[in-house]
């Protein structure tokens, strides 16, 4: 199972690089990503796991990732966690945290 991280922020040169780097520096692995840009906004979704291939559950890890992604996106609003129901690429529906601005 994965944790879905949704990022919505103004697009800019180097944004995707900075986001991917933030995941790596936080010890989070990207299993799948969906990248899009609409009207100057980056609408990116990342299915991620911890270093052992599990969903992110540790509050400290999630907070560290939020801070790293906030810095990488240079968004003016803090990211917050909201529960989101999704179907993982590998099967059943589950309730997972989604990181959003």
Protein Blocks (a to p, Z undefined) as FASTA:
>chain_A
ZZdddddddddehklmmmmmmmmmnopacfbdcdddeehiacdddddddfkopacfbfkl
mmmmmmmmmmmnopabdcdddddddddfklpadddddddZZ
